[in-house]
Amino acid sequence: MNWKTDLRAADLGNDVRLELTCKRCGAVRFLSPDVILAHHSGRHLYLDQVEVRARCKQRGCNGPMRMALVRKREASGFVGGIA
Ligand SMILES: [Zn+2]
């Protein structure tokens, strides 16, 4: 059990985004919870399921992604988090 199995995109606030790193080529892309919720199945998925479904967008890679949670407002003084 970890935060990915506990949380769905709908549980995330507007101040976080998901960082997806390709395990194969190292490419990084960011995903807003809104993007997940825009998919018809996204609102029902826990984040570990989103992570399993994520694939690298680099041409010819299609590698599996590792998900991390990032707070947008680094400068706000918020310390901690659940990543
Ligand atoms: Zn890749």
PDB file of the backbone (N, CA, C, O) and the ligand in Angstrom, with CONECT records:
HET     ZN  A 101       1
ATOM      1  N   MET A   1       0.833  -1.196   0.000  1.00  0.00           N
ATOM      2  CA  MET A   1       0.000   0.000   0.000  1.00  0.00           C
ATOM      3  C   MET A   1       0.872   1.252   0.000  1.00  0.00           C
ATOM      4  O   MET A   1       1.851   1.342   0.741  1.00  0.00           O
ATOM      5  N   ASN A   2       0.515   2.183  -0.813  1.00  0.00           N
ATOM      6  CA  ASN A   2       1.143   3.501  -0.754  1.00  0.00           C
ATOM      7  C   ASN A   2       0.118   4.522  -1.242  1.00  0.00           C
ATOM      8  O   ASN A   2      -1.045   4.192  -1.477  1.00  0.00           O
ATOM      9  N   TRP A   3       0.565   5.752  -1.385  1.00  0.00           N
ATOM     10  CA  TRP A   3      -0.391   6.806  -1.751  1.00  0.00           C
ATOM     11  C   TRP A   3      -1.043   6.556  -3.097  1.00  0.00           C
ATOM     12  O   TRP A   3      -2.166   6.999  -3.339  1.00  0.00           O
ATOM     13  N   LYS A   4      -0.352   5.857  -3.964  1.00  0.00           N
ATOM     14  CA  LYS A   4      -0.916   5.633  -5.298  1.00  0.00           C
ATOM     15  C   LYS A   4      -2.136   4.722  -5.264  1.00  0.00           C
ATOM     16  O   LYS A   4      -3.045   4.850  -6.085  1.00  0.00           O
ATOM     17  N   THR A   5      -2.143   3.799  -4.302  1.00  0.00           N
ATOM     18  CA  THR A   5      -3.288   2.897  -4.216  1.00  0.00           C
ATOM     19  C   THR A   5      -4.420   3.516  -3.401  1.00  0.00           C
ATOM     20  O   THR A   5      -5.541   3.007  -3.402  1.00  0.00           O
ATOM     21  N   ASP A   6      -4.127   4.613  -2.706  1.00  0.00           N
ATOM     22  CA  ASP A   6      -5.136   5.259  -1.865  1.00  0.00           C
ATOM     23  C   ASP A   6      -5.856   6.409  -2.552  1.00  0.00           C
ATOM     24  O   ASP A   6      -6.975   6.765  -2.184  1.00  0.00           O
ATOM     25  N   LEU A   7      -5.208   6.980  -3.542  1.00  0.00           N
ATOM     26  CA  LEU A   7      -5.717   8.228  -4.110  1.00  0.00           C
ATOM     27  C   LEU A   7      -6.178   8.058  -5.540  1.00  0.00           C
ATOM     28  O   LEU A   7      -5.586   7.316  -6.324  1.00  0.00           O
ATOM     29  N   ARG A   8      -7.233   8.752  -5.857  1.00  0.00           N
ATOM     30  CA  ARG A   8      -7.653   8.910  -7.239  1.00  0.00           C
ATOM     31  C   ARG A   8      -7.390  10.362  -7.648  1.00  0.00           C
ATOM     32  O   ARG A   8      -7.170  11.228  -6.802  1.00  0.00           O
ATOM     33  N   ALA A   9      -7.418  10.606  -8.944  1.00  0.00           N
ATOM     34  CA  ALA A   9      -7.171  11.971  -9.424  1.00  0.00           C
ATOM     35  C   ALA A   9      -8.163  12.953  -8.795  1.00  0.00           C
ATOM     36  O   ALA A   9      -7.829  14.108  -8.531  1.00  0.00           O
ATOM     37  N   ALA A  10      -9.376  12.477  -8.563  1.00  0.00           N
ATOM     38  CA  ALA A  10     -10.406  13.341  -7.995  1.00  0.00           C
ATOM     39  C   ALA A  10     -10.081  13.758  -6.561  1.00  0.00           C
ATOM     40  O   ALA A  10     -10.626  14.739  -6.056  1.00  0.00           O
ATOM     41  N   ASP A  11      -9.193  13.008  -5.908  1.00  0.00           N
ATOM     42  CA  ASP A  11      -8.821  13.320  -4.530  1.00  0.00           C
ATOM     43  C   ASP A  11      -7.698  14.350  -4.447  1.00  0.00           C
ATOM     44  O   ASP A  11      -7.411  14.883  -3.376  1.00  0.00           O
ATOM     45  N   LEU A  12      -7.071  14.623  -5.581  1.00  0.00           N
ATOM     46  CA  LEU A  12      -5.937  15.541  -5.589  1.00  0.00           C
ATOM     47  C   LEU A  12      -6.431  16.976  -5.679  1.00  0.00           C
ATOM     48  O   LEU A  12      -7.448  17.256  -6.313  1.00  0.00           O
ATOM     49  N   GLY A  13      -5.709  17.870  -5.047  1.00  0.00           N
ATOM     50  CA  GLY A  13      -6.053  19.277  -5.127  1.00  0.00           C
ATOM     51  C   GLY A  13      -5.508  19.901  -6.397  1.00  0.00           C
ATOM     52  O   GLY A  13      -4.830  19.253  -7.194  1.00  0.00           O
ATOM     53  N   ASN A  14      -5.822  21.176  -6.564  1.00  0.00           N
ATOM     54  CA  ASN A  14      -5.350  21.882  -7.756  1.00  0.00           C
ATOM     55  C   ASN A  14      -3.882  22.255  -7.665  1.00  0.00           C
ATOM     56  O   ASN A  14      -3.289  22.715  -8.641  1.00  0.00           O
ATOM     57  N   ASP A  15      -3.295  22.056  -6.491  1.00  0.00           N
ATOM     58  CA  ASP A  15      -1.916  22.501  -6.305  1.00  0.00           C
ATOM     59  C   ASP A  15      -0.913  21.373  -6.520  1.00  0.00           C
ATOM     60  O   ASP A  15       0.269  21.531  -6.214  1.00  0.00           O
ATOM     61  N   VAL A  16      -1.364  20.256  -7.033  1.00  0.00           N
ATOM     62  CA  VAL A  16      -0.423  19.177  -7.301  1.00  0.00           C
ATOM     63  C   VAL A  16      -0.493  18.786  -8.777  1.00  0.00           C
ATOM     64  O   VAL A  16      -1.491  19.009  -9.461  1.00  0.00           O
ATOM     65  N   ARG A  17       0.569  18.216  -9.219  1.00  0.00           N
ATOM     66  CA  ARG A  17       0.564  17.609 -10.547  1.00  0.00           C
ATOM     67  C   ARG A  17       1.354  16.319 -10.456  1.00  0.00           C
ATOM     68  O   ARG A  17       2.103  16.096  -9.505  1.00  0.00           O
ATOM     69  N   LEU A  18       1.180  15.495 -11.433  1.00  0.00           N
ATOM     70  CA  LEU A  18       1.844  14.199 -11.456  1.00  0.00           C
ATOM     71  C   LEU A  18       2.997  14.255 -12.438  1.00  0.00           C
ATOM     72  O   LEU A  18       2.852  14.680 -13.584  1.00  0.00           O
ATOM     73  N   GLU A  19       4.135  13.816 -11.957  1.00  0.00           N
ATOM     74  CA  GLU A  19       5.317  13.758 -12.802  1.00  0.00           C
ATOM     75  C   GLU A  19       5.529  12.309 -13.220  1.00  0.00           C
ATOM     76  O   GLU A  19       5.660  11.424 -12.374  1.00  0.00           O
ATOM     77  N   LEU A  20       5.561  12.076 -14.510  1.00  0.00           N
ATOM     78  CA  LEU A  20       5.756  10.727 -15.028  1.00  0.00           C
ATOM     79  C   LEU A  20       7.138  10.635 -15.670  1.00  0.00           C
ATOM     80  O   LEU A  20       7.458  11.390 -16.589  1.00  0.00           O
ATOM     81  N   THR A  21       7.937   9.718 -15.184  1.00  0.00           N
ATOM     82  CA  THR A  21       9.285   9.528 -15.719  1.00  0.00           C
ATOM     83  C   THR A  21       9.347   8.168 -16.397  1.00  0.00           C
ATOM     84  O   THR A  21       8.958   7.155 -15.815  1.00  0.00           O
ATOM     85  N   CYS A  22       9.835   8.152 -17.627  1.00  0.00           N
ATOM     86  CA  CYS A  22       9.942   6.903 -18.367  1.00  0.00           C
ATOM     87  C   CYS A  22      11.043   6.042 -17.759  1.00  0.00           C
ATOM     88  O   CYS A  22      12.168   6.503 -17.564  1.00  0.00           O
ATOM     89  N   LYS A  23      10.715   4.805 -17.466  1.00  0.00           N
ATOM     90  CA  LYS A  23      11.704   3.887 -16.893  1.00  0.00           C
ATOM     91  C   LYS A  23      12.692   3.411 -17.950  1.00  0.00           C
ATOM     92  O   LYS A  23      13.739   2.851 -17.624  1.00  0.00           O
ATOM     93  N   ARG A  24      12.360   3.632 -19.197  1.00  0.00           N
ATOM     94  CA  ARG A  24      13.213   3.138 -20.270  1.00  0.00           C
ATOM     95  C   ARG A  24      14.162   4.217 -20.785  1.00  0.00           C
ATOM     96  O   ARG A  24      15.371   4.001 -20.865  1.00  0.00           O
ATOM     97  N   CYS A  25      13.607   5.385 -21.136  1.00  0.00           N
ATOM     98  CA  CYS A  25      14.454   6.417 -21.752  1.00  0.00           C
ATOM     99  C   CYS A  25      14.643   7.632 -20.856  1.00  0.00           C
ATOM    100  O   CYS A  25      15.463   8.495 -21.171  1.00  0.00           O
ATOM    101  N   GLY A  26      13.911   7.727 -19.748  1.00  0.00           N
ATOM    102  CA  GLY A  26      14.111   8.825 -18.816  1.00  0.00           C
ATOM    103  C   GLY A  26      13.350  10.091 -19.154  1.00  0.00           C
ATOM    104  O   GLY A  26      13.482  11.094 -18.452  1.00  0.00           O
ATOM    105  N   ALA A  27      12.561  10.069 -20.211  1.00  0.00           N
ATOM    106  CA  ALA A  27      11.768  11.246 -20.567  1.00  0.00           C
ATOM    107  C   ALA A  27      10.767  11.549 -19.447  1.00  0.00           C
ATOM    108  O   ALA A  27      10.212  10.642 -18.827  1.00  0.00           O
ATOM    109  N   VAL A  28      10.551  12.836 -19.205  1.00  0.00           N
ATOM    110  CA  VAL A  28       9.636  13.261 -18.151  1.00  0.00           C
ATOM    111  C   VAL A  28       8.497  14.041 -18.769  1.00  0.00           C
ATOM    112  O   VAL A  28       8.702  14.889 -19.637  1.00  0.00           O
ATOM    113  N   ARG A  29       7.293  13.743 -18.311  1.00  0.00           N
ATOM    114  CA  ARG A  29       6.176  14.605 -18.682  1.00  0.00           C
ATOM    115  C   ARG A  29       5.301  14.798 -17.469  1.00  0.00           C
ATOM    116  O   ARG A  29       5.310  13.990 -16.540  1.00  0.00           O
ATOM    117  N   PHE A  30       4.550  15.874 -17.487  1.00  0.00           N
ATOM    118  CA  PHE A  30       3.701  16.217 -16.359  1.00  0.00           C
ATOM    119  C   PHE A  30       2.244  16.048 -16.735  1.00  0.00           C
ATOM    120  O   PHE A  30       1.822  16.299 -17.864  1.00  0.00           O
ATOM    121  N   LEU A  31       1.504  15.616 -15.745  1.00  0.00           N
ATOM    122  CA  LEU A  31       0.100  15.329 -15.955  1.00  0.00           C
ATOM    123  C   LEU A  31      -0.677  16.062 -14.873  1.00  0.00           C
ATOM    124  O   LEU A  31      -0.414  15.886 -13.683  1.00  0.00           O
ATOM    125  N   SER A  32      -1.621  16.870 -15.281  1.00  0.00           N
ATOM    126  CA  SER A  32      -2.500  17.509 -14.320  1.00  0.00           C
ATOM    127  C   SER A  32      -3.625  16.546 -13.962  1.00  0.00           C
ATOM    128  O   SER A  32      -4.100  15.808 -14.824  1.00  0.00           O
ATOM    129  N   PRO A  33      -4.058  16.543 -12.700  1.00  0.00           N
ATOM    130  CA  PRO A  33      -5.215  15.702 -12.355  1.00  0.00           C
ATOM    131  C   PRO A  33      -6.407  15.956 -13.265  1.00  0.00           C
ATOM    132  O   PRO A  33      -7.194  15.049 -13.534  1.00  0.00           O
ATOM    133  N   ASP A  34      -6.540  17.193 -13.741  1.00  0.00           N
ATOM    134  CA  ASP A  34      -7.653  17.515 -14.635  1.00  0.00           C
ATOM    135  C   ASP A  34      -7.623  16.678 -15.907  1.00  0.00           C
ATOM    136  O   ASP A  34      -8.663  16.302 -16.448  1.00  0.00           O
ATOM    137  N   VAL A  35      -6.417  16.395 -16.369  1.00  0.00           N
ATOM    138  CA  VAL A  35      -6.272  15.617 -17.602  1.00  0.00           C
ATOM    139  C   VAL A  35      -6.775  14.188 -17.390  1.00  0.00           C
ATOM    140  O   VAL A  35      -7.427  13.608 -18.258  1.00  0.00           O
ATOM    141  N   ILE A  36      -6.458  13.636 -16.217  1.00  0.00           N
ATOM    142  CA  ILE A  36      -6.937  12.282 -15.913  1.00  0.00           C
ATOM    143  C   ILE A  36      -8.464  12.284 -15.800  1.00  0.00           C
ATOM    144  O   ILE A  36      -9.140  11.383 -16.298  1.00  0.00           O
ATOM    145  N   LEU A  37      -8.983  13.299 -15.148  1.00  0.00           N
ATOM    146  CA  LEU A  37     -10.432  13.366 -14.940  1.00  0.00           C
ATOM    147  C   LEU A  37     -11.182  13.585 -16.249  1.00  0.00           C
ATOM    148  O   LEU A  37     -12.364  13.259 -16.358  1.00  0.00           O
ATOM    149  N   ALA A  38     -10.496  14.133 -17.231  1.00  0.00           N
ATOM    150  CA  ALA A  38     -11.135  14.382 -18.528  1.00  0.00           C
ATOM    151  C   ALA A  38     -11.375  13.084 -19.291  1.00  0.00           C
ATOM    152  O   ALA A  38     -12.224  13.030 -20.181  1.00  0.00           O
ATOM    153  N   HIS A  39     -10.627  12.040 -18.943  1.00  0.00           N
ATOM    154  CA  HIS A  39     -10.870  10.744 -19.571  1.00  0.00           C
ATOM    155  C   HIS A  39     -12.047  10.064 -18.883  1.00  0.00           C
ATOM    156  O   HIS A  39     -12.185  10.133 -17.662  1.00  0.00           O
ATOM    157  N   HIS A  40     -12.870   9.424 -19.651  1.00  0.00           N
ATOM    158  CA  HIS A  40     -14.104   8.897 -19.077  1.00  0.00           C
ATOM    159  C   HIS A  40     -13.848   7.863 -17.982  1.00  0.00           C
ATOM    160  O   HIS A  40     -14.647   7.736 -17.054  1.00  0.00           O
ATOM    161  N   SER A  41     -12.741   7.123 -18.081  1.00  0.00           N
ATOM    162  CA  SER A  41     -12.460   6.128 -17.054  1.00  0.00           C
ATOM    163  C   SER A  41     -11.550   6.684 -15.970  1.00  0.00           C
ATOM    164  O   SER A  41     -11.376   6.056 -14.926  1.00  0.00           O
ATOM    165  N   GLY A  42     -10.964   7.859 -16.208  1.00  0.00           N
ATOM    166  CA  GLY A  42      -9.926   8.377 -15.312  1.00  0.00           C
ATOM    167  C   GLY A  42     -10.405   8.659 -13.903  1.00  0.00           C
ATOM    168  O   GLY A  42      -9.655   8.482 -12.944  1.00  0.00           O
ATOM    169  N   ARG A  43     -11.641   9.095 -13.771  1.00  0.00           N
ATOM    170  CA  ARG A  43     -12.120   9.488 -12.445  1.00  0.00           C
ATOM    171  C   ARG A  43     -12.301   8.289 -11.522  1.00  0.00           C
ATOM    172  O   ARG A  43     -12.392   8.448 -10.305  1.00  0.00           O
ATOM    173  N   HIS A  44     -12.352   7.097 -12.094  1.00  0.00           N
ATOM    174  CA  HIS A  44     -12.542   5.904 -11.276  1.00  0.00           C
ATOM    175  C   HIS A  44     -11.235   5.197 -10.946  1.00  0.00           C
ATOM    176  O   HIS A  44     -11.206   4.287 -10.117  1.00  0.00           O
ATOM    177  N   LEU A  45     -10.165   5.615 -11.590  1.00  0.00           N
ATOM    178  CA  LEU A  45      -8.903   4.906 -11.437  1.00  0.00           C
ATOM    179  C   LEU A  45      -8.113   5.430 -10.252  1.00  0.00           C
ATOM    180  O   LEU A  45      -8.025   6.638 -10.029  1.00  0.00           O
ATOM    181  N   TYR A  46      -7.541   4.507  -9.498  1.00  0.00           N
ATOM    182  CA  TYR A  46      -6.562   4.920  -8.505  1.00  0.00           C
ATOM    183  C   TYR A  46      -5.257   5.203  -9.231  1.00  0.00           C
ATOM    184  O   TYR A  46      -5.027   4.733 -10.345  1.00  0.00           O
ATOM    185  N   LEU A  47      -4.420   5.975  -8.579  1.00  0.00           N
ATOM    186  CA  LEU A  47      -3.233   6.468  -9.282  1.00  0.00           C
ATOM    187  C   LEU A  47      -2.277   5.352  -9.672  1.00  0.00           C
ATOM    188  O   LEU A  47      -1.549   5.472 -10.657  1.00  0.00           O
ATOM    189  N   ASP A  48      -2.273   4.261  -8.899  1.00  0.00           N
ATOM    190  CA  ASP A  48      -1.404   3.154  -9.314  1.00  0.00           C
ATOM    191  C   ASP A  48      -1.898   2.558 -10.640  1.00  0.00           C
ATOM    192  O   ASP A  48      -1.106   2.077 -11.451  1.00  0.00           O
ATOM    193  N   GLN A  49      -3.211   2.599 -10.843  1.00  0.00           N
ATOM    194  CA  GLN A  49      -3.762   2.095 -12.103  1.00  0.00           C
ATOM    195  C   GLN A  49      -3.460   3.052 -13.248  1.00  0.00           C
ATOM    196  O   GLN A  49      -3.225   2.634 -14.382  1.00  0.00           O
ATOM    197  N   VAL A  50      -3.471   4.354 -12.927  1.00  0.00           N
ATOM    198  CA  VAL A  50      -3.090   5.336 -13.944  1.00  0.00           C
ATOM    199  C   VAL A  50      -1.628   5.137 -14.331  1.00  0.00           C
ATOM    200  O   VAL A  50      -1.264   5.204 -15.505  1.00  0.00           O
ATOM    201  N   GLU A  51      -0.808   4.892 -13.328  1.00  0.00           N
ATOM    202  CA  GLU A  51       0.619   4.695 -13.575  1.00  0.00           C
ATOM    203  C   GLU A  51       0.853   3.471 -14.472  1.00  0.00           C
ATOM    204  O   GLU A  51       1.657   3.518 -15.403  1.00  0.00           O
ATOM    205  N   VAL A  52       0.146   2.392 -14.181  1.00  0.00           N
ATOM    206  CA  VAL A  52       0.304   1.174 -14.973  1.00  0.00           C
ATOM    207  C   VAL A  52      -0.091   1.420 -16.427  1.00  0.00           C
ATOM    208  O   VAL A  52       0.506   0.864 -17.349  1.00  0.00           O
ATOM    209  N   ARG A  53      -1.104   2.259 -16.614  1.00  0.00           N
ATOM    210  CA  ARG A  53      -1.591   2.514 -17.970  1.00  0.00           C
ATOM    211  C   ARG A  53      -0.727   3.510 -18.731  1.00  0.00           C
ATOM    212  O   ARG A  53      -0.760   3.548 -19.961  1.00  0.00           O
ATOM    213  N   ALA A  54       0.040   4.311 -18.017  1.00  0.00           N
ATOM    214  CA  ALA A  54       0.821   5.366 -18.669  1.00  0.00           C
ATOM    215  C   ALA A  54       1.935   4.762 -19.511  1.00  0.00           C
ATOM    216  O   ALA A  54       2.597   3.805 -19.110  1.00  0.00           O
ATOM    217  N   ARG A  55       2.120   5.338 -20.670  1.00  0.00           N
ATOM    218  CA  ARG A  55       3.202   4.902 -21.549  1.00  0.00           C
ATOM    219  C   ARG A  55       3.948   6.121 -22.058  1.00  0.00           C
ATOM    220  O   ARG A  55       3.360   7.177 -22.290  1.00  0.00           O
ATOM    221  N   CYS A  56       5.222   5.963 -22.225  1.00  0.00           N
ATOM    222  CA  CYS A  56       6.065   7.046 -22.722  1.00  0.00           C
ATOM    223  C   CYS A  56       5.605   7.490 -24.106  1.00  0.00           C
ATOM    224  O   CYS A  56       5.296   6.671 -24.972  1.00  0.00           O
ATOM    225  N   LYS A  57       5.568   8.811 -24.290  1.00  0.00           N
ATOM    226  CA  LYS A  57       5.117   9.374 -25.567  1.00  0.00           C
ATOM    227  C   LYS A  57       6.258   9.572 -26.549  1.00  0.00           C
ATOM    228  O   LYS A  57       6.037   9.958 -27.696  1.00  0.00           O
ATOM    229  N   GLN A  58       7.469   9.310 -26.103  1.00  0.00           N
ATOM    230  CA  GLN A  58       8.585   9.486 -27.038  1.00  0.00           C
ATOM    231  C   GLN A  58       8.426   8.527 -28.205  1.00  0.00           C
ATOM    232  O   GLN A  58       8.018   7.378 -28.040  1.00  0.00           O
ATOM    233  N   ARG A  59       8.758   9.027 -29.383  1.00  0.00           N
ATOM    234  CA  ARG A  59       8.591   8.225 -30.582  1.00  0.00           C
ATOM    235  C   ARG A  59       9.391   6.920 -30.476  1.00  0.00           C
ATOM    236  O   ARG A  59      10.598   6.941 -30.234  1.00  0.00           O
ATOM    237  N   GLY A  60       8.717   5.810 -30.655  1.00  0.00           N
ATOM    238  CA  GLY A  60       9.391   4.525 -30.667  1.00  0.00           C
ATOM    239  C   GLY A  60       9.722   3.959 -29.303  1.00  0.00           C
ATOM    240  O   GLY A  60      10.285   2.867 -29.225  1.00  0.00           O
ATOM    241  N   CYS A  61       9.394   4.660 -28.215  1.00  0.00           N
ATOM    242  CA  CYS A  61       9.763   4.188 -26.877  1.00  0.00           C
ATOM    243  C   CYS A  61       8.627   3.360 -26.271  1.00  0.00           C
ATOM    244  O   CYS A  61       8.743   2.145 -26.108  1.00  0.00           O
ATOM    245  N   ASN A  62       7.533   4.041 -25.944  1.00  0.00           N
ATOM    246  CA  ASN A  62       6.374   3.369 -25.363  1.00  0.00           C
ATOM    247  C   ASN A  62       6.716   2.644 -24.070  1.00  0.00           C
ATOM    248  O   ASN A  62       6.090   1.638 -23.738  1.00  0.00           O
ATOM    249  N   GLY A  63       7.703   3.146 -23.338  1.00  0.00           N
ATOM    250  CA  GLY A  63       8.153   2.514 -22.095  1.00  0.00           C
ATOM    251  C   GLY A  63       7.199   2.758 -20.946  1.00  0.00           C
ATOM    252  O   GLY A  63       6.364   3.661 -21.008  1.00  0.00           O
ATOM    253  N   PRO A  64       7.317   1.963 -19.903  1.00  0.00           N
ATOM    254  CA  PRO A  64       6.514   2.166 -18.692  1.00  0.00           C
ATOM    255  C   PRO A  64       6.977   3.403 -17.936  1.00  0.00           C
ATOM    256  O   PRO A  64       8.143   3.791 -18.018  1.00  0.00           O
ATOM    257  N   MET A  65       6.058   4.017 -17.203  1.00  0.00           N
ATOM    258  CA  MET A  65       6.346   5.270 -16.514  1.00  0.00           C
ATOM    259  C   MET A  65       6.306   5.073 -14.999  1.00  0.00           C
ATOM    260  O   MET A  65       5.558   4.245 -14.478  1.00  0.00           O
ATOM    261  N   ARG A  66       7.139   5.865 -14.306  1.00  0.00           N
ATOM    262  CA  ARG A  66       7.076   5.905 -12.850  1.00  0.00           C
ATOM    263  C   ARG A  66       6.450   7.232 -12.448  1.00  0.00           C
ATOM    264  O   ARG A  66       6.834   8.282 -12.963  1.00  0.00           O
ATOM    265  N   MET A  67       5.489   7.192 -11.531  1.00  0.00           N
ATOM    266  CA  MET A  67       4.740   8.381 -11.156  1.00  0.00           C
ATOM    267  C   MET A  67       5.233   8.962  -9.838  1.00  0.00           C
ATOM    268  O   MET A  67       5.525   8.235  -8.888  1.00  0.00           O
ATOM    269  N   ALA A  68       5.318  10.267  -9.801  1.00  0.00           N
ATOM    270  CA  ALA A  68       5.606  10.983  -8.563  1.00  0.00           C
ATOM    271  C   ALA A  68       4.644  12.155  -8.451  1.00  0.00           C
ATOM    272  O   ALA A  68       4.156  12.676  -9.453  1.00  0.00           O
ATOM    273  N   LEU A  69       4.385  12.554  -7.231  1.00  0.00           N
ATOM    274  CA  LEU A  69       3.479  13.668  -6.984  1.00  0.00           C
ATOM    275  C   LEU A  69       4.308  14.914  -6.695  1.00  0.00           C
ATOM    276  O   LEU A  69       5.223  14.883  -5.872  1.00  0.00           O
ATOM    277  N   VAL A  70       3.983  16.006  -7.375  1.00  0.00           N
ATOM    278  CA  VAL A  70       4.754  17.242  -7.248  1.00  0.00           C
ATOM    279  C   VAL A  70       3.802  18.366  -6.883  1.00  0.00           C
ATOM    280  O   VAL A  70       2.725  18.502  -7.462  1.00  0.00           O
ATOM    281  N   ARG A  71       4.214  19.164  -5.921  1.00  0.00           N
ATOM    282  CA  ARG A  71       3.402  20.333  -5.588  1.00  0.00           C
ATOM    283  C   ARG A  71       3.819  21.497  -6.456  1.00  0.00           C
ATOM    284  O   ARG A  71       5.009  21.754  -6.641  1.00  0.00           O
ATOM    285  N   LYS A  72       2.828  22.206  -6.990  1.00  0.00           N
ATOM    286  CA  LYS A  72       3.119  23.308  -7.893  1.00  0.00           C
ATOM    287  C   LYS A  72       3.764  24.483  -7.178  1.00  0.00           C
ATOM    288  O   LYS A  72       4.669  25.127  -7.708  1.00  0.00           O
ATOM    289  N   ARG A  73       3.298  24.750  -5.989  1.00  0.00           N
ATOM    290  CA  ARG A  73       3.745  25.965  -5.314  1.00  0.00           C
ATOM    291  C   ARG A  73       4.886  25.668  -4.358  1.00  0.00           C
ATOM    292  O   ARG A  73       4.721  25.695  -3.138  1.00  0.00           O
ATOM    293  N   GLU A  74       6.026  25.389  -4.923  1.00  0.00           N
ATOM    294  CA  GLU A  74       7.210  25.068  -4.132  1.00  0.00           C
ATOM    295  C   GLU A  74       7.577  26.230  -3.210  1.00  0.00           C
ATOM    296  O   GLU A  74       8.105  26.025  -2.117  1.00  0.00           O
ATOM    297  N   ALA A  75       7.294  27.445  -3.661  1.00  0.00           N
ATOM    298  CA  ALA A  75       7.721  28.633  -2.931  1.00  0.00           C
ATOM    299  C   ALA A  75       6.758  29.007  -1.807  1.00  0.00           C
ATOM    300  O   ALA A  75       6.991  29.981  -1.091  1.00  0.00           O
ATOM    301  N   SER A  76       5.691  28.251  -1.649  1.00  0.00           N
ATOM    302  CA  SER A  76       4.689  28.628  -0.661  1.00  0.00           C
ATOM    303  C   SER A  76       5.132  28.292   0.757  1.00  0.00           C
ATOM    304  O   SER A  76       4.497  28.717   1.722  1.00  0.00           O
ATOM    305  N   GLY A  77       6.201  27.543   0.887  1.00  0.00           N
ATOM    306  CA  GLY A  77       6.669  27.195   2.211  1.00  0.00           C
ATOM    307  C   GLY A  77       6.098  25.888   2.713  1.00  0.00           C
ATOM    308  O   GLY A  77       6.424  25.446   3.815  1.00  0.00           O
ATOM    309  N   PHE A  78       5.268  25.281   1.932  1.00  0.00           N
ATOM    310  CA  PHE A  78       4.719  23.990   2.331  1.00  0.00           C
ATOM    311  C   PHE A  78       5.829  22.951   2.366  1.00  0.00           C
ATOM    312  O   PHE A  78       6.583  22.788   1.408  1.00  0.00           O
ATOM    313  N   VAL A  79       5.910  22.256   3.488  1.00  0.00           N
ATOM    314  CA  VAL A  79       6.942  21.243   3.632  1.00  0.00           C
ATOM    315  C   VAL A  79       6.274  19.903   3.866  1.00  0.00           C
ATOM    316  O   VAL A  79       5.331  19.792   4.650  1.00  0.00           O
ATOM    317  N   GLY A  80       6.761  18.912   3.196  1.00  0.00           N
ATOM    318  CA  GLY A  80       6.183  17.588   3.397  1.00  0.00           C
ATOM    319  C   GLY A  80       5.520  17.119   2.135  1.00  0.00           C
ATOM    320  O   GLY A  80       6.072  17.279   1.046  1.00  0.00           O
ATOM    321  N   GLY A  81       4.364  16.553   2.254  1.00  0.00           N
ATOM    322  CA  GLY A  81       3.685  16.016   1.093  1.00  0.00           C
ATOM    323  C   GLY A  81       3.630  14.509   1.189  1.00  0.00           C
ATOM    324  O   GLY A  81       4.112  13.904   2.147  1.00  0.00           O
ATOM    325  N   ILE A  82       3.050  13.940   0.203  1.00  0.00           N
ATOM    326  CA  ILE A  82       2.797  12.505   0.274  1.00  0.00           C
ATOM    327  C   ILE A  82       3.476  11.763  -0.858  1.00  0.00           C
ATOM    328  O   ILE A  82       3.177  10.597  -1.115  1.00  0.00           O
ATOM    329  N   ALA A  83       4.397  12.446  -1.539  1.00  0.00           N
ATOM    330  CA  ALA A  83       5.033  11.800  -2.694  1.00  0.00           C
ATOM    331  C   ALA A  83       5.914  10.674  -2.230  1.00  0.00           C
ATOM    332  O   ALA A  83       6.540  10.003  -3.050  1.00  0.00           O
TER     333      ALA A  83
HETATM  334 ZN    ZN A 101      10.604   6.546 -22.968  1.00  0.00          ZN2+
END
